Amino acid sequence: MHSEARNSSSRRPTNLSIDSELLALAKTLDVNISRSAEVGIKEAVSKKLREQWLQENKEALISSNRFVEENGLPLQKYRSF
């Protein structure tokens, strides 16, 4: 993620469409809409990045798992547990 996205001083205004009932309830409860939206977006971005990484590395993960299944863990004899 770019440093601008992580730096809280680089906030910028944007427009969002939010369910009107949810928005009214959030305001009634004094929920900080901007911060809550940011947290939700951050979670969604993290999830997508994880999914993307897993997809991009799928073949390597399968290959590594297959190696361990067939040959056991490398350096297994040195494990103390």
SULRA-V147827 format. One record per residue. N is the residue number from 0. PHI is phi as a letter, one per 30 degrees, with the letter a starting at -180 (none if undefined). Layout:
BEGIN
[[N;PHI] [N;PHI]]
END
This chain:
BEGIN
[[0;none] [1;d] [2;d] [3;d] [4;d] [5;d] [6;d] [7;d] [8;d] [9;c] [10;d] [11;b] [12;d] [13;b] [14;c] [15;b] [16;c] [17;b] [18;e] [19;d] [20;d] [21;d] [22;d] [23;d] [24;d] [25;d] [26;d] [27;d] [28;d] [29;i] [30;d] [31;d] [32;d] [33;d] [34;d] [35;d] [36;d] [37;d] [38;d] [39;d] [40;d] [41;d] [42;d] [43;d] [44;d] [45;d] [46;d] [47;d] [48;d] [49;d] [50;e] [51;d] [52;d] [53;d] [54;d] [55;d] [56;c] [57;e] [58;d] [59;d] [60;d] [61;d] [62;d] [63;d] [64;d] [65;d] [66;e] [67;d] [68;d] [69;d] [70;c] [71;i] [72;d] [73;d] [74;i] [75;e] [76;d] [77;c] [78;d] [79;c] [80;b]]
END
